[in-house]
Amino acid sequence: ALVRGWIVAGQPGLAVAPADAFRSRSPGSADALALAGDVQFANAAPARAALLYAKAAKIRETWPLTQRTVAAYRALGRTEAANRLLARRLVADLM
């Protein structure tokens, strides 16, 4: 709640340390990785966000995580990668 609160308050820089601490305490947690990605995205670092989202997706891939990854890819101008990810997820859900 603290980390998201800093992001919502427009102070994403203050969210870095608590997000990193959560990730250190929970190294195999998809939630911790995704939250760290959210912090990076909010701090205008979409490349770092995309890497953290990809790590989180290897543990547990969810639609909200996919949406955030797509946003990071689009922020990087990687529209084709975003489209491929969406297509892969749609196909996987149809199976």
C-alpha positions in Angstrom: 0.0 0.0 0.0 2.8 2.4 0.8 4.5 1.9 -2.6 1.3 2.4 -4.6 0.5 5.3 -2.4 3.7 7.1 -3.3 3.0 6.4 -7.0 -0.5 7.7 -6.8 0.7 10.8 -4.9 3.0 11.6 -7.8 6.1 10.7 -5.7 7.3 7.6 -7.5 10.9 8.2 -6.5 10.0 7.6 -2.9 8.5 4.2 -3.8 11.8 2.8 -5.1 13.3 1.9 -1.7 10.3 0.2 -0.2 9.6 -1.7 -3.5 13.3 -2.9 -3.6 13.0 -3.9 0.1 9.9 -6.0 -0.7 11.6 -7.6 -3.6 14.7 -8.4 -1.5 12.4 -10.0 1.2 10.5 -12.0 -1.4 13.0 -12.9 -4.2 10.7 -15.4 -5.9 7.5 -13.3 -5.7 5.8 -12.4 -8.9 3.9 -9.7 -7.0 7.2 -8.1 -5.7 8.7 -8.1 -9.2 5.5 -6.6 -10.8 5.4 -3.9 -8.1 9.0 -3.1 -8.7 8.1 -2.8 -12.4 5.3 -0.5 -11.6 7.7 1.7 -9.7 10.2 1.8 -12.6 7.4 2.6 -15.1 6.2 5.4 -12.8 9.7 6.7 -12.7 9.9 6.9 -16.5 12.0 3.8 -16.9 9.9 1.6 -19.1 12.8 -0.6 -20.2 13.5 -1.6 -16.5 9.8 -2.0 -16.0 9.5 -4.4 -18.9 12.4 -6.5 -17.6 10.8 -6.8 -14.2 7.4 -7.6 -15.7 9.0 -10.3 -17.8 10.6 -11.9 -14.7 7.3 -11.7 -12.9 5.5 -13.3 -15.9 7.9 -16.3 -15.8 6.5 -17.0 -12.3 2.9 -16.1 -12.9 1.4 -14.5 -16.0 -1.8 -12.5 -15.4 -3.8 -10.2 -17.6 -3.1 -7.2 -15.5 0.6 -8.0 -15.8 0.3 -8.4 -19.5 -1.5 -5.0 -19.8 1.4 -3.3 -17.9 4.0 -5.1 -20.0 2.2 -4.0 -23.2 2.2 -0.4 -21.9 5.9 -0.6 -21.2 6.6 -1.9 -24.7 4.5 0.8 -26.2 6.3 3.4 -24.2 9.5 2.1 -25.7 8.1 2.2 -29.2 8.1 -1.6 -29.3 4.6 -1.9 -30.8 5.3 -5.1 -32.6 6.5 -6.8 -29.4 3.4 -5.5 -27.6 1.2 -6.9 -30.3 3.0 -10.3 -30.3 2.6 -10.5 -26.5 -1.1 -9.8 -26.7 -1.6 -12.3 -29.5 0.3 -15.0 -27.6 -1.8 -14.4 -24.5 -5.1 -14.4 -26.4 -4.2 -17.7 -28.1 -3.1 -19.2 -24.8 -6.4 -18.2 -23.1 -8.4 -19.8 -26.0 -6.7 -23.2 -25.6 
